[in-house]
Amino acid sequence: MLNPSAYSLTHLQWKDLLVSEGHSSHVLSFWLDGLYKNPELWARHVSQDLIQNLKAKFNFDLPTISKTQESEDGTVKFLVRFHDEMEVETVLIPFHKRFTVCLSTQVGCGMNCSFCYTGTQGLKRNLTAGEIVGQYLVAMNWLKAKNNLALNPSIVFMGQGEPLHNLTEVSQAIKVLNDTKLIGVGHRQMTLSTVGYLPGLKNLKDFPSINFALSLHSPFEEQRAKLIPVNERFPLSEVLPALDQIPLLKRQFITYEYLLIKDFNMSDEHVEGLHTLLGHRKAILNLIPFNPFPGSKWERPGIEEIESFKEKLVAKKLRVMVRTTKGDDILAACGQLKVNKFARNNGIY
Ligand code: SF4
């Protein structure tokens, strides 16, 4: 069996480990600098015995990048490969001089959403905390190699997989990513997007307090279930009250993502339904024009339709944003991630 990843421990866990093995905690910062910055630093400050001891217990390999695609708008999509040849996609999205890193949490996904390219793949396996952190590290290393320093990168857990279906590993990955002695991405710089996986939502007691987003896509249960089949098991009537339990800071909101699908979920009834659901909640409604993928049965609405829908919602005093689509020329946009033969054979990979 593979040893646990060295990138799955927080600095306090490293400290406990070093002390429990009889080492002074003094060596901790040198050990961590070597691990996250430059292994040559170990040579001067960390004993060979300790290095060999820890190398025998942990796996220090990062995942590899097996394919990189760069979009015209600067979005970069990586095909990231793990030790067992399983692959996921990780996306770097530029925004002014900053980057958002979109991480996957599972290989494939078991939620089977009908608008999502990944959902057609089924769930292959959960990623470990080390593999989730590893995606971030390889994306940052890629930027560094291009002499591009990512200032204050943000993280979204919106890649492949339902993060709350892999709660323990995602929670641990967030702790490592947030650890200021290791990586130091702020809590408020991280957002987890869920389709409303209720067992996870009800189990957030010890979960780090990051931002949450719900894939809403319709205010009506039956219609939402057509897009998100798990809505039948975990209906909005139970998911929204569970989301209401998440403690929010004064200026913090839950984001409700709403795919705009032509002739499907943009009528006046939908405006009314959204107002009923969200009017009294601390909510931001994030409108996302649908990103078509090969074989998808849905279409993207035109700009005028999008504007008109948005204005009706604003008139209802809802907080509304329209997300600009990035990376859709390389299928890196929301709901388009998937690794499969179809894509490869069609020149997408
Ligand atoms: S939208 Fe998210 S939860 Fe739904 S199938 Fe795609 S990856 Fe899974």
Residues whose N, C-alpha, C, O or C-beta is under 5 A from the ligand:
A	BS01	SF4	C109 M111 N112 C113 C116 T118 G119 G159 Q160 G161 E162 V195
